[in-house]
Amino acid sequence: MKLLVAAVGHRMPAWVDDGFAEYAKRMPREAPLELVAVKAEPRNSGKPVDALMAAEAERLRAAL
């Protein structure tokens, strides 16, 4: 079994990367943990929030 964490965004603060690395290291060998970051929709595009979230949701589904 492989566990996948999918998140919107990139360039996380160092403490997030460090925390994820520590958590992933503690997972059993039979269940490796992987982090996949998908691109966030630009917030300055003038699109309504629902449209932004729908585009990001589609990217998350594609990553899975």
Number of C-alpha atoms within 10 A of each C-alpha: 8 9 13 14 12 16 17 15 13 11 8 10 8 9 9 11 13 12 11 16 14 11 11 17 12 11 12 9 11 9 12 14 19 13 14 14 16 18 13 16 17 9 10 6 8 9 12 9 9 9 12 16 15 12 13 19 16 11 19 17 9 9 14 9
